[in-house]
Amino acid sequence: MEQTFRAIFQNGVLRPLKPIRLKEKSHVLITLQRESEWQDEFEGLLRRMRLRTKATPPQIVEEQVTYARAEVKAKRRAHRRPA
């Protein structure tokens, strides 16, 4: 289960701004990224995508993104299944 959430670091403790679904005493792996850095990277990605798809109708782009997203989800599900 992957979750993305906002948090604040205060008094030496990382505190989520909203409740998160997690069992008590669960061990997790956390990757930190400043929100401003994430926003800059995301905007850069959108600019590159718009430049590359300028000649392609938006509906086609949306269909391809939807297809790719479903494909990634299916691969993740298949990877998680025990052999």
Distance bins in CASP14 RR format, pairs under 12 A and 6 or more apart:
PFRMAT RR
TARGET T0000
AUTHOR 0000-0000-0000
RMODE 2
METHOD distances of the structure
MODEL  1
1 20 0 0 0 0 0 1 0 0 0 0 0
1 21 1 0 0 1 0 0 0 0 0 0 0
1 22 0 0 0 0 1 0 0 0 0 0 0
1 23 0 0 0 0 0 1 0 0 0 0 0
1 26 0 0 0 0 1 0 0 0 0 0 0
1 28 0 0 0 0 1 0 0 0 0 0 0
1 29 0 0 0 0 0 1 0 0 0 0 0
1 76 0 0 0 0 0 1 0 0 0 0 0
1 80 0 0 0 0 0 1 0 0 0 0 0
2 20 0 0 0 0 0 1 0 0 0 0 0
2 21 0 0 0 0 0 1 0 0 0 0 0
2 22 0 0 0 0 0 1 0 0 0 0 0
2 28 0 0 0 0 0 1 0 0 0 0 0
2 29 0 0 0 0 0 1 0 0 0 0 0
2 30 0 0 0 0 0 1 0 0 0 0 0
2 31 0 0 0 0 0 1 0 0 0 0 0
2 72 0 0 0 0 0 1 0 0 0 0 0
2 73 0 0 0 0 0 1 0 0 0 0 0
2 76 0 0 0 0 1 0 0 0 0 0 0
2 80 0 0 0 0 0 1 0 0 0 0 0
3 16 0 0 0 0 1 0 0 0 0 0 0
3 18 0 0 0 0 0 1 0 0 0 0 0
3 19 0 0 0 0 0 1 0 0 0 0 0
3 20 1 0 0 1 0 0 0 0 0 0 0
3 21 1 0 0 1 0 0 0 0 0 0 0
3 22 1 0 0 1 0 0 0 0 0 0 0
3 26 0 0 0 0 0 1 0 0 0 0 0
3 28 0 0 0 0 1 0 0 0 0 0 0
3 29 0 0 0 0 0 1 0 0 0 0 0
3 30 0 0 0 0 0 1 0 0 0 0 0
3 31 0 0 0 0 0 1 0 0 0 0 0
4 16 0 0 0 0 0 1 0 0 0 0 0
4 18 0 0 0 0 0 1 0 0 0 0 0
4 20 0 0 0 0 0 1 0 0 0 0 0
4 30 0 0 0 0 0 1 0 0 0 0 0
4 31 0 0 0 0 1 0 0 0 0 0 0
4 32 0 0 0 0 0 1 0 0 0 0 0
4 33 0 0 0 0 1 0 0 0 0 0 0
4 35 0 0 0 0 0 1 0 0 0 0 0
4 38 0 0 0 0 1 0 0 0 0 0 0
4 42 0 0 0 0 0 1 0 0 0 0 0
5 14 0 0 0 0 0 1 0 0 0 0 0
5 15 0 0 0 0 0 1 0 0 0 0 0
5 16 1 0 1 0 0 0 0 0 0 0 0
5 17 1 0 0 1 0 0 0 0 0 0 0
5 18 1 0 0 1 0 0 0 0 0 0 0
5 19 0 0 0 0 1 0 0 0 0 0 0
5 20 1 0 1 0 0 0 0 0 0 0 0
5 21 0 0 0 0 1 0 0 0 0 0 0
5 22 0 0 0 0 0 1 0 0 0 0 0
5 28 0 0 0 0 0 1 0 0 0 0 0
5 30 0 0 0 0 0 1 0 0 0 0 0
5 32 0 0 0 0 0 1 0 0 0 0 0
5 35 0 0 0 0 0 1 0 0 0 0 0
6 14 0 0 0 0 0 1 0 0 0 0 0
6 15 0 0 0 0 0 1 0 0 0 0 0
6 16 1 0 0 1 0 0 0 0 0 0 0
6 17 1 0 1 0 0 0 0 0 0 0 0
6 18 1 0 0 1 0 0 0 0 0 0 0
6 20 0 0 0 0 0 1 0 0 0 0 0
6 32 0 0 0 0 0 1 0 0 0 0 0
6 33 0 0 0 0 0 1 0 0 0 0 0
6 34 0 0 0 0 0 1 0 0 0 0 0
6 35 1 0 0 1 0 0 0 0 0 0 0
6 38 0 0 0 0 0 1 0 0 0 0 0
7 13 0 0 0 0 1 0 0 0 0 0 0
7 14 1 0 1 0 0 0 0 0 0 0 0
7 15 1 0 1 0 0 0 0 0 0 0 0
7 16 1 0 1 0 0 0 0 0 0 0 0
7 17 1 0 0 1 0 0 0 0 0 0 0
7 18 0 0 0 0 1 0 0 0 0 0 0
7 19 0 0 0 0 0 1 0 0 0 0 0
7 20 0 0 0 0 1 0 0 0 0 0 0
7 30 0 0 0 0 1 0 0 0 0 0 0
7 31 0 0 0 0 0 1 0 0 0 0 0
7 32 0 0 0 0 1 0 0 0 0 0 0
7 33 0 0 0 0 0 1 0 0 0 0 0
7 34 0 0 0 0 0 1 0 0 0 0 0
7 35 0 0 0 0 1 0 0 0 0 0 0
8 14 1 0 0 1 0 0 0 0 0 0 0
8 15 1 0 1 0 0 0 0 0 0 0 0
8 16 0 0 0 0 1 0 0 0 0 0 0
8 17 1 0 0 1 0 0 0 0 0 0 0
8 18 0 0 0 0 0 1 0 0 0 0 0
8 35 0 0 0 0 0 1 0 0 0 0 0
9 15 1 0 0 1 0 0 0 0 0 0 0
9 16 0 0 0 0 0 1 0 0 0 0 0
9 17 0 0 0 0 0 1 0 0 0 0 0
9 30 0 0 0 0 0 1 0 0 0 0 0
9 32 0 0 0 0 1 0 0 0 0 0 0
9 34 0 0 0 0 0 1 0 0 0 0 0
9 35 0 0 0 0 0 1 0 0 0 0 0
10 16 0 0 0 0 0 1 0 0 0 0 0
10 17 0 0 0 0 0 1 0 0 0 0 0
14 20 0 0 0 0 0 1 0 0 0 0 0
14 28 0 0 0 0 0 1 0 0 0 0 0
14 30 1 0 0 1 0 0 0 0 0 0 0
14 31 0 0 0 0 0 1 0 0 0 0 0
14 32 0 0 0 0 1 0 0 0 0 0 0
16 22 0 0 0 0 1 0 0 0 0 0 0
16 28 0 0 0 0 0 1 0 0 0 0 0
16 30 0 0 0 0 0 1 0 0 0 0 0
17 35 0 0 0 0 0 1 0 0 0 0 0
20 26 0 0 0 0 1 0 0 0 0 0 0
20 28 0 0 0 0 1 0 0 0 0 0 0
20 30 0 0 0 0 0 1 0 0 0 0 0
21 28 0 0 0 0 0 1 0 0 0 0 0
22 28 1 0 0 1 0 0 0 0 0 0 0
22 30 0 0 0 0 0 1 0 0 0 0 0
31 37 0 0 0 0 0 1 0 0 0 0 0
31 38 0 0 0 0 0 1 0 0 0 0 0
32 38 0 0 0 0 0 1 0 0 0 0 0
33 39 0 0 0 0 1 0 0 0 0 0 0
33 40 0 0 0 0 0 1 0 0 0 0 0
33 41 0 0 0 0 1 0 0 0 0 0 0
33 42 0 0 0 0 0 1 0 0 0 0 0
34 40 0 0 0 0 1 0 0 0 0 0 0
34 41 0 0 0 0 0 1 0 0 0 0 0
35 41 0 0 0 0 0 1 0 0 0 0 0
35 42 0 0 0 0 0 1 0 0 0 0 0
36 42 0 0 0 0 0 1 0 0 0 0 0
36 43 0 0 0 0 0 1 0 0 0 0 0
37 43 0 0 0 0 0 1 0 0 0 0 0
37 44 0 0 0 0 0 1 0 0 0 0 0
38 44 0 0 0 0 0 1 0 0 0 0 0
38 45 0 0 0 0 0 1 0 0 0 0 0
39 45 0 0 0 0 0 1 0 0 0 0 0
39 46 0 0 0 0 0 1 0 0 0 0 0
40 46 0 0 0 0 0 1 0 0 0 0 0
40 47 0 0 0 0 0 1 0 0 0 0 0
41 47 0 0 0 0 0 1 0 0 0 0 0
41 48 0 0 0 0 0 1 0 0 0 0 0
42 48 0 0 0 0 0 1 0 0 0 0 0
42 49 0 0 0 0 0 1 0 0 0 0 0
43 49 0 0 0 0 0 1 0 0 0 0 0
43 50 0 0 0 0 0 1 0 0 0 0 0
44 50 0 0 0 0 1 0 0 0 0 0 0
44 51 0 0 0 0 0 1 0 0 0 0 0
44 52 0 0 0 0 0 1 0 0 0 0 0
45 51 0 0 0 0 0 1 0 0 0 0 0
45 52 0 0 0 0 0 1 0 0 0 0 0
46 52 0 0 0 0 0 1 0 0 0 0 0
46 53 0 0 0 0 0 1 0 0 0 0 0
46 61 0 0 0 0 0 1 0 0 0 0 0
46 65 0 0 0 0 0 1 0 0 0 0 0
47 53 0 0 0 0 0 1 0 0 0 0 0
47 54 0 0 0 0 0 1 0 0 0 0 0
48 54 0 0 0 0 0 1 0 0 0 0 0
49 56 0 0 0 0 0 1 0 0 0 0 0
49 58 0 0 0 0 0 1 0 0 0 0 0
49 61 1 0 0 1 0 0 0 0 0 0 0
49 62 0 0 0 0 0 1 0 0 0 0 0
49 64 0 0 0 0 0 1 0 0 0 0 0
49 65 0 0 0 0 1 0 0 0 0 0 0
49 68 0 0 0 0 0 1 0 0 0 0 0
50 56 0 0 0 0 0 1 0 0 0 0 0
50 58 0 0 0 0 0 1 0 0 0 0 0
50 61 0 0 0 0 1 0 0 0 0 0 0
52 61 0 0 0 0 1 0 0 0 0 0 0
52 64 0 0 0 0 0 1 0 0 0 0 0
53 59 0 0 0 0 0 1 0 0 0 0 0
53 60 0 0 0 0 1 0 0 0 0 0 0
53 61 1 0 1 0 0 0 0 0 0 0 0
53 62 0 0 0 0 0 1 0 0 0 0 0
53 63 0 0 0 0 0 1 0 0 0 0 0
53 64 0 0 0 0 1 0 0 0 0 0 0
53 65 0 0 0 0 1 0 0 0 0 0 0
54 61 0 0 0 0 0 1 0 0 0 0 0
55 61 0 0 0 0 0 1 0 0 0 0 0
56 62 0 0 0 0 0 1 0 0 0 0 0
56 63 0 0 0 0 0 1 0 0 0 0 0
56 64 0 0 0 0 1 0 0 0 0 0 0
56 65 0 0 0 0 0 1 0 0 0 0 0
57 63 0 0 0 0 1 0 0 0 0 0 0
57 64 0 0 0 0 0 1 0 0 0 0 0
58 64 0 0 0 0 0 1 0 0 0 0 0
58 65 0 0 0 0 0 1 0 0 0 0 0
59 65 0 0 0 0 0 1 0 0 0 0 0
59 66 0 0 0 0 0 1 0 0 0 0 0
60 66 0 0 0 0 0 1 0 0 0 0 0
60 67 0 0 0 0 0 1 0 0 0 0 0
61 67 0 0 0 0 0 1 0 0 0 0 0
61 68 0 0 0 0 0 1 0 0 0 0 0
62 68 0 0 0 0 0 1 0 0 0 0 0
62 69 0 0 0 0 0 1 0 0 0 0 0
63 69 0 0 0 0 0 1 0 0 0 0 0
63 70 0 0 0 0 0 1 0 0 0 0 0
64 70 0 0 0 0 0 1 0 0 0 0 0
64 71 0 0 0 0 0 1 0 0 0 0 0
65 71 0 0 0 0 0 1 0 0 0 0 0
65 72 0 0 0 0 0 1 0 0 0 0 0
66 72 0 0 0 0 0 1 0 0 0 0 0
66 73 0 0 0 0 0 1 0 0 0 0 0
67 73 0 0 0 0 0 1 0 0 0 0 0
67 74 0 0 0 0 0 1 0 0 0 0 0
68 74 0 0 0 0 0 1 0 0 0 0 0
68 75 0 0 0 0 0 1 0 0 0 0 0
69 75 0 0 0 0 0 1 0 0 0 0 0
69 76 0 0 0 0 0 1 0 0 0 0 0
70 76 0 0 0 0 0 1 0 0 0 0 0
70 77 0 0 0 0 0 1 0 0 0 0 0
71 77 0 0 0 0 0 1 0 0 0 0 0
71 78 0 0 0 0 0 1 0 0 0 0 0
72 78 0 0 0 0 0 1 0 0 0 0 0
72 79 0 0 0 0 0 1 0 0 0 0 0
73 79 0 0 0 0 0 1 0 0 0 0 0
73 80 0 0 0 0 0 1 0 0 0 0 0
74 80 0 0 0 0 0 1 0 0 0 0 0
74 81 0 0 0 0 0 1 0 0 0 0 0
75 81 0 0 0 0 0 1 0 0 0 0 0
END
